[in-house]
Amino acid sequence: MKKLITCLLLLTVFTISAQQSYWTNYTFIVEPENESVVFKLIDDYFKEHKTEGVTVSLYANHFHDEENTATHMIVFAGSLDALGAMYANDGGDAWDLLGARLDHHIKDGSGARMGTMKKAFGETDGDFPIQRYFILDVEDTDAFEAGYSKFNTDHKPAGRMVMMGNITSGVSPEGENHWVIAAYKDFKGAMGGASAGLSDDQRAARKTDWKTFQDNNGGVRMVRSGLRVRLGQW
């Protein structure tokens, strides 16, 4: 769309496919008393106005550090052609009206990015609304992506989904260029993490292979992490 909601990021859940997916997202700040109104406005709009091949997801930024001030994020994901078609369409009066209404209920915008989703592991056809996100500064892309793919292939996520991709625009001075999302069915799974439910031998093997990945990933620095909750998807 040529004009985006002025006060509408972070990251994303995708329609998983064998092909690389693309995404754009926008973070914003909503006061608690306006949350239900903002959700209804977005829900009403995207129930009626869909771009073929684009998935729209709205998240609440639940656990985060004090500098990560966004309360919500909206994500657009799909193929290159589908997202290109969405941005080529100006949305007309309905889109302008949504933006005007949201401006009255959103306190501020806090960022916008775009990038790709490169790989997904685990139960890629499941529903996992509770998502831990990790924003990374990767020095050696090839080493990181190959090592992370091998680790998740050898230790296939059970009862969850892990996604990996990059950030191509909207990068901060911290230099983040990759992201990982570990998605769970509920808070119990997210709190237990990847090792929950494993036997002692499985946990030991996983720890050993994770150490191997860390020693050979080409250099990775954590920029930010948190947990988000999906409120709606269209």
C-alpha positions, 0 to 999 in steps of 0.5 A: 500500500502506498500509504501505511497507517501512520501510527502502526513491527517487530516480527512475524508468523507466516503461512509456511511453505517450501518457498521463501516468504517475505514480511513487513511489520510495524510496532506501535504503542496503545494505552490499555483503555484503547486496546479493545477499540484498536483490535476491533478496528483492525479486525473489522477491516481485515475481515472485509479487505483481504489481499490474496496470498497475504497473511495479516497477524496482530500481536501483543508484545507481552514480555520485553525489556524496558527499552522495547516499548511497543505494546503491539505489532502488526505483520504482513507476510506472503510471497514477493508477488502477493506483498508487492500487489498489496503495496501497489494498491493504495487501499482507497477510502476504506484504508484511509478511514482505518488509518484516521480512526486508529490515529485517535487510539494509538499513542505512538508508532515505534518502528517498521521493518521488512525481511524474509522468512527463510526456514521453519522447523517442527510442526509447521502446520500447527497453531502456535500463538505464543511466540518467543522472539530473538533479534540477532546480529549475525557476522557470518550469515552462511555459517549461522544459517547452515549451523542453525538448520543442522541443529534443528534438523537433528533436534526436530522441535516437538510440540512447537515450531521454530522459524528463522529469517533475516531483516533487510530494512529498518535496521537499528544502530545495533546492527541486527540482521537476523531473527529466530522465533520459537512458537508454542501452543501455550505459556506452559510450553514457552516457559518450559522451553525446548528442553522440557519433557526431554529425557536426561540423555536427550537433554545432554545430547541437545546441550552438546550439539548446541555447544557445537553450533555456538562454537561454529556459528560464525559469531552471533550477538543477541540484540533483543528478545521477548515474548509476543501473543497473537491476538488475531490473524486474517 
